[in-house]
Amino acid sequence: MTEQKSEQKNTREQLIMAGISELSERGIADFSVRRTANRCGVSCAAPYKHFKDKQSFIAEIITYINRKWDERQRAAAQTAEKTRQKLIAVCMEFIRFLVENPQYRAIIMLRHDERDERFNLLRGQLSRQTYQLVSKYCEEVNMPPDVRQRKTFIVRSLIYGAALMFDNGELEYTDENLRMVSQSLEREFDLP
């Protein structure tokens, strides 16, 4: 890689990291490419060398978070053989991912009133594997669609609720409490 390409890659990565901070602090409606450039110490035109426009920049931030999560969920899924074990492993890893990366969680949880379809599709990719694992497990044990929908809701509620409770100090982020959450997930799949 030439020095110029390496420098461009570094600037792009710096912009994405600064964009994560900007987006998590300000949200989509108040996201500023100019402030993000200032955070990196580059000109306000520099981001446009890497991203077509503000929406493309935001999309790349979400894509970056998706890639980071994808790496972790693949590793978590490889620790188990059976669907239920994979499901619990991926759910627990998602909780860790959200707690250990509060800026990512802030972005994942953003409400976007403009309903930018691309943003919503990219953000939805984060939950896709968990949703697929819940569906697969429910199919394997012959749970009807209404039960599958309820299980998906409860699992996602446990993931986001636990991450939020760990982050705000309501629940201490310890191995013991992580086991409690894991047992709660397990118990949910023992219930009809």
One Martini backbone bead per residue (centre of mass of N, CA, C, O) as a GRO file, in nm:
protein
  192
    1MET     BB    1   0.096   0.036   0.023
    2THR     BB    2   0.075   0.343  -0.006
    3GLU     BB    3   0.114   0.625   0.170
    4GLN     BB    4  -0.144   0.768   0.073
    5LYS     BB    5  -0.343   0.533   0.124
    6SER     BB    6  -0.278   0.504   0.424
    7GLU     BB    7  -0.361   0.792   0.500
    8GLN     BB    8  -0.654   0.770   0.401
    9LYS     BB    9  -0.733   0.536   0.583
   10ASN     BB   10  -0.675   0.681   0.851
   11THR     BB   11  -0.873   0.914   0.805
   12ARG     BB   12  -1.123   0.742   0.774
   13GLU     BB   13  -1.107   0.608   1.055
   14GLN     BB   14  -1.111   0.872   1.215
   15LEU     BB   15  -1.386   0.963   1.111
   16ILE     BB   16  -1.547   0.724   1.215
   17MET     BB   17  -1.478   0.757   1.514
   18ALA     BB   18  -1.582   1.049   1.534
   19GLY     BB   19  -1.866   0.979   1.429
   20ILE     BB   20  -1.947   0.804   1.664
   21SER     BB   21  -1.939   1.027   1.872
   22GLU     BB   22  -2.131   1.224   1.734
   23LEU     BB   23  -2.377   1.030   1.706
   24SER     BB   24  -2.403   0.949   2.011
   25GLU     BB   25  -2.440   1.254   2.111
   26ARG     BB   26  -2.648   1.385   1.866
   27GLY     BB   27  -2.739   1.224   1.643
   28ILE     BB   28  -2.879   1.252   1.335
   29ALA     BB   29  -3.005   1.540   1.317
   30ASP     BB   30  -2.712   1.663   1.462
   31PHE     BB   31  -2.519   1.577   1.258
   32SER     BB   32  -2.167   1.673   1.194
   33VAL     BB   33  -1.920   1.697   0.968
   34ARG     BB   34  -1.762   1.936   1.074
   35ARG     BB   35  -1.719   1.837   1.367
   36THR     BB   36  -1.580   1.578   1.287
   37ALA     BB   37  -1.340   1.708   1.149
   38ASN     BB   38  -1.243   1.868   1.397
   39ARG     BB   39  -1.180   1.616   1.572
   40CYS     BB   40  -0.944   1.538   1.348
   41GLY     BB   41  -0.802   1.793   1.216
   42VAL     BB   42  -0.971   1.861   0.958
   43SER     BB   43  -1.120   1.951   0.703
   44CYS     BB   44  -1.452   1.995   0.595
   45ALA     BB   45  -1.376   1.838   0.315
   46ALA     BB   46  -1.247   1.559   0.383
   47PRO     BB   47  -1.496   1.364   0.408
   48TYR     BB   48  -1.565   1.393   0.087
   49LYS     BB   49  -1.327   1.192   0.006
   50HIS     BB   50  -1.487   0.932   0.157
   51PHE     BB   51  -1.782   1.066   0.136
   52LYS     BB   52  -2.047   1.167  -0.041
   53ASP     BB   53  -2.224   1.207   0.228
   54LYS     BB   54  -2.384   1.212   0.518
   55GLN     BB   55  -2.537   0.941   0.476
   56SER     BB   56  -2.283   0.777   0.398
   57PHE     BB   57  -2.138   0.821   0.660
   58ILE     BB   58  -2.347   0.692   0.846
   59ALA     BB   59  -2.348   0.419   0.702
   60GLU     BB   60  -2.047   0.358   0.765
   61ILE     BB   61  -2.077   0.349   1.068
   62ILE     BB   62  -2.277   0.115   1.077
   63THR     BB   63  -2.098  -0.084   0.921
   64TYR     BB   64  -1.873  -0.088   1.127
   65ILE     BB   65  -2.040  -0.201   1.361
   66ASN     BB   66  -2.128  -0.456   1.215
   67ARG     BB   67  -1.845  -0.575   1.182
   68LYS     BB   68  -1.775  -0.594   1.479
   69TRP     BB   69  -2.014  -0.777   1.554
   70ASP     BB   70  -1.965  -1.007   1.353
   71GLU     BB   71  -1.701  -1.104   1.475
   72ARG     BB   72  -1.821  -1.175   1.757
   73GLN     BB   73  -2.057  -1.365   1.673
   74ARG     BB   74  -1.889  -1.578   1.529
   75ALA     BB   75  -1.721  -1.658   1.772
   76ALA     BB   76  -1.959  -1.736   1.956
   77ALA     BB   77  -2.089  -1.954   1.766
   78GLN     BB   78  -1.825  -2.146   1.772
   79THR     BB   79  -1.870  -2.248   2.084
   80ALA     BB   80  -2.113  -2.406   1.944
   81GLU     BB   81  -2.342  -2.653   1.814
   82LYS     BB   82  -2.609  -2.589   1.912
   83THR     BB   83  -2.856  -2.370   1.871
   84ARG     BB   84  -2.910  -2.290   2.165
   85GLN     BB   85  -2.614  -2.234   2.239
   86LYS     BB   86  -2.569  -2.018   2.026
   87LEU     BB   87  -2.788  -1.826   2.117
   88ILE     BB   88  -2.672  -1.768   2.397
   89ALA     BB   89  -2.390  -1.679   2.309
   90VAL     BB   90  -2.481  -1.441   2.130
   91CYS     BB   91  -2.643  -1.286   2.340
   92MET     BB   92  -2.410  -1.245   2.542
   93GLU     BB   93  -2.225  -1.099   2.341
   94PHE     BB   94  -2.414  -0.861   2.289
   95ILE     BB   95  -2.406  -0.751   2.570
   96ARG     BB   96  -2.104  -0.701   2.583
   97PHE     BB   97  -2.088  -0.518   2.337
   98LEU     BB   98  -2.277  -0.294   2.453
   99VAL     BB   99  -2.119  -0.238   2.717
  100GLU     BB  100  -1.822  -0.200   2.585
  101ASN     BB  101  -1.999  -0.005   2.360
  102PRO     BB  102  -2.174   0.267   2.419
  103GLN     BB  103  -2.168   0.411   2.143
  104TYR     BB  104  -2.299   0.189   1.983
  105ARG     BB  105  -2.559   0.169   2.145
  106ALA     BB  106  -2.654   0.457   2.092
  107ILE     BB  107  -2.687   0.407   1.787
  108ILE     BB  108  -2.869   0.157   1.787
  109MET     BB  109  -3.098   0.328   1.968
  110LEU     BB  110  -3.178   0.515   1.765
  111ARG     BB  111  -3.403   0.755   1.665
  112HIS     BB  112  -3.554   0.794   1.333
  113ASP     BB  113  -3.774   1.020   1.196
  114GLU     BB  114  -3.697   1.012   0.882
  115ARG     BB  115  -3.677   0.717   0.780
  116ASP     BB  116  -3.413   0.593   0.686
  117GLU     BB  117  -3.384   0.306   0.524
  118ARG     BB  118  -3.081   0.248   0.528
  119PHE     BB  119  -3.039   0.276   0.829
  120ASN     BB  120  -3.246   0.059   0.917
  121LEU     BB  121  -3.113  -0.178   0.766
  122LEU     BB  122  -2.835  -0.166   0.897
  123ARG     BB  123  -2.930  -0.187   1.190
  124GLY     BB  124  -3.085  -0.465   1.154
  125GLN     BB  125  -2.829  -0.649   1.117
  126LEU     BB  126  -2.753  -0.688   1.417
  127SER     BB  127  -3.022  -0.885   1.475
  128ARG     BB  128  -3.041  -1.116   1.269
  129GLN     BB  129  -2.904  -1.363   1.404
  130THR     BB  130  -3.079  -1.378   1.652
  131TYR     BB  131  -3.343  -1.412   1.503
  132GLN     BB  132  -3.258  -1.671   1.350
  133LEU     BB  133  -3.199  -1.845   1.600
  134VAL     BB  134  -3.476  -1.836   1.723
  135SER     BB  135  -3.626  -1.953   1.481
  136LYS     BB  136  -3.470  -2.216   1.458
  137TYR     BB  137  -3.529  -2.326   1.735
  138CYS     BB  138  -3.839  -2.316   1.722
  139GLU     BB  139  -3.855  -2.513   1.486
  140GLU     BB  140  -3.706  -2.757   1.615
  141VAL     BB  141  -3.946  -2.746   1.861
  142ASN     BB  142  -4.230  -2.664   1.745
  143MET     BB  143  -4.301  -2.366   1.746
  144PRO     BB  144  -4.513  -2.137   1.711
  145PRO     BB  145  -4.525  -1.824   1.575
  146ASP     BB  146  -4.625  -1.674   1.835
  147VAL     BB  147  -4.396  -1.781   2.015
  148ARG     BB  148  -4.159  -1.682   1.847
  149GLN     BB  149  -4.228  -1.383   1.878
  150ARG     BB  150  -4.211  -1.373   2.187
  151LYS     BB  151  -3.920  -1.473   2.214
  152THR     BB  152  -3.790  -1.246   2.058
  153PHE     BB  153  -3.881  -1.019   2.244
  154ILE     BB  154  -3.755  -1.127   2.508
  155VAL     BB  155  -3.464  -1.150   2.417
  156ARG     BB  156  -3.426  -0.854   2.334
  157SER     BB  157  -3.500  -0.740   2.611
  158LEU     BB  158  -3.270  -0.874   2.767
  159ILE     BB  159  -3.039  -0.753   2.617
  160TYR     BB  160  -3.106  -0.445   2.642
  161GLY     BB  161  -3.166  -0.440   2.946
  162ALA     BB  162  -2.897  -0.546   3.052
  163ALA     BB  163  -2.713  -0.337   2.920
  164LEU     BB  164  -2.842  -0.094   3.060
  165MET     BB  165  -2.810  -0.188   3.357
  166PHE     BB  166  -2.505  -0.208   3.348
  167ASP     BB  167  -2.443   0.086   3.256
  168ASN     BB  168  -2.624   0.235   3.499
  169GLY     BB  169  -2.578   0.036   3.771
  170GLU     BB  170  -2.819  -0.155   3.849
  171LEU     BB  171  -2.609  -0.369   3.738
  172GLU     BB  172  -2.350  -0.549   3.790
  173TYR     BB  173  -2.056  -0.619   3.596
  174THR     BB  174  -2.065  -0.957   3.627
  175ASP     BB  175  -2.042  -1.290   3.611
  176GLU     BB  176  -2.287  -1.349   3.786
  177ASN     BB  177  -2.489  -1.166   3.622
  178LEU     BB  178  -2.441  -1.302   3.352
  179ARG     BB  179  -2.549  -1.576   3.444
  180MET     BB  180  -2.832  -1.479   3.508
  181VAL     BB  181  -2.900  -1.400   3.219
  182SER     BB  182  -2.847  -1.673   3.093
  183GLN     BB  183  -3.062  -1.821   3.265
  184SER     BB  184  -3.299  -1.653   3.157
  185LEU     BB  185  -3.272  -1.746   2.868
  186GLU     BB  186  -3.296  -2.043   2.918
  187ARG     BB  187  -3.573  -2.036   3.057
  188GLU     BB  188  -3.733  -1.928   2.817
  189PHE     BB  189  -3.679  -2.207   2.652
  190ASP     BB  190  -3.845  -2.382   2.869
  191LEU     BB  191  -4.082  -2.234   2.792
  192PRO     BB  192  -4.390  -2.221   2.613
   0.00000   0.00000   0.00000
